[in-house]
Amino acid sequence: MVAGMRFERLIDDLAAQIDHEQREEERALALEEERHRLGRLSLRERMRALHEAGRPLRCELVDGRTLSLGLTSFGRDWVAARPEPPGLGQFIVRIPAITAILADRDDLTASLVAVPEPPTALAARIGFGFVLRDLARRRAPVLVHGVGGASWHGTIDRVGGDHLELAVHPAGTPRREVEVRAYRLVPFERISTVAF
């Protein structure tokens, strides 16, 4: 009887040890998978996670401005946003024009949450040029901020594959030939934001 009890204890100890080792192995595997996921995480995905958490995006841009934005849409290489606190207008921000996202600990934690792209998210495939073509079609007055800090009021006349054609005119005036002061061909890579 005593030998049987020892054998049962031995079996119980072995079973507990195997369970413990299996849990440790599963934990190590989960940690490794998470490291791989974080290693593939893009800045755009972290911004989407902040948006899903209801947090505004505070960012520094290559033109020296710091903006606090409520994100509304995400494209392939841009985000659409409204200024926080709410004001007039909207912004299209080129993701490559963001030099840093200013975050607190809670923002960092929220930005790491996996947010799958909806399968019907057409905007995720739309590039910066497509959005500019829509503004050109609508003849919307815009304020284009360049990466060097300059800005120009006007109307986008045409959009090429990698640049826009801007008819520069005073803010608050419609685009009429007599109001146009100049024309600018601006490469996308030299644009930080377009406000409209």
Secondary structure, DSSP 8 states (H G I E B T S, - for coil): -HHHHHHHHHHHHHHHHHHHHHHHHHHHHHHHHHHHHHHH--HHHHHHHHHHTT--EEEEETTS-EEEEEEEEE-SSEEEEEESS--S--EEEEGGGEEEE---HHHHHHHTS-----TT-GGGG--HHHHHHHHHHHT-EEEEEETTS-EEEEEEEEE-SSEEEEEE--TTS---TTT--EEEEEEGGGEEEEE-
